[in-house]
Amino acid sequence: MIRFANTVIRRLLLAACALALALSLPLQAQAGSRIKDIADFEGIRDNMLVGYGLVVGLDGTGDSLTNAPFTRQSLQAMLERFGVNIRDAGTFRTQNLAAVMVTAVLPPFARHGGRIDVTVSTMGDAKSLQGGTLLVTPLLGADGEVYSVAQGAVAISGFKAQGAAAQVTRGTPTS
């Protein structure tokens, strides 16, 4: 009976060691492929967003209102929403603002109030967005619904420098 008990105990210890070894191995070593590698959730995807807005505070590098009439119209509409009527003001010139398209990708499981990165690109003849601030811009999905709002300082990834004899451009100062 004692010999039988010792054999059972040895087998239980051996089984416990084998189980502990199996549990300590990474899951990838146990399975040939992971579920996330071979399965997709139907209807779960990124959402492309787009909006139209104005960037203000440019140091003379914005749109010229004669070459970009949509910038002038946008400025007039924005100021009228704030109660400022400039339609009778005749001609006015400012090169401190630019009309821009704003694009973003909304991840499928984004939470309410979360932050996303947006890309701001000029539409008119602005030379640079450096130092600009994007005014509140609603971002629409493909269904026309507003999914997000963009606003804030614009960070550019390029620069343009010129002198009397040469000019250098790195990156895209208009995006």
Phi, psi and omega in degrees: 000320179294320179298321179294318179296318178297321179295317179296317180296318179298316180295320178295318178295319178296318178295320179295319177296318179296319179294316179298320178294318180295321180287336181277345179287147176296153182296328180295328181288335182277327184246148180287325179213153181269154181298318182295341178279337185243357183235150174232148173275129180287133179084358180260117181202169173290152177246124178277130180242150180215147178207165179240133182208186179237138171253128181243168176085018179281148184270063178077011182252011182276192181291143168274129189292341178283326180272342181231079183297333179294332177292317178298315180297320179294319178297315179298313181297318180296313181294325178295326176297335178265007176088013180255117180263115180242007181294328179269004184282357182078220180268142173220150182232134172210136176241028180257012176220159181216141173279135185223155168258137181243126179236153179204161174242120179266116181297155185296329182247034178293142181264154178301129180088357179287166181253146176227157176275145177235157175247130182245124182228138182289154177248330184265216184256028177298144182268331181198151175256009183301130178083002184275164177233126177282126175283163184310122183230115176289139179251123186258147173271182181296336180273001178086000179275148177278121180253340182202168177226135180247143177194146172138184181293143181263129175253124181258156183251016181212176177209163176223127179230141179215153177229198182291328187245346185212164179218138180231132175231128176235134180071207181232100181287352179258013178215000000 
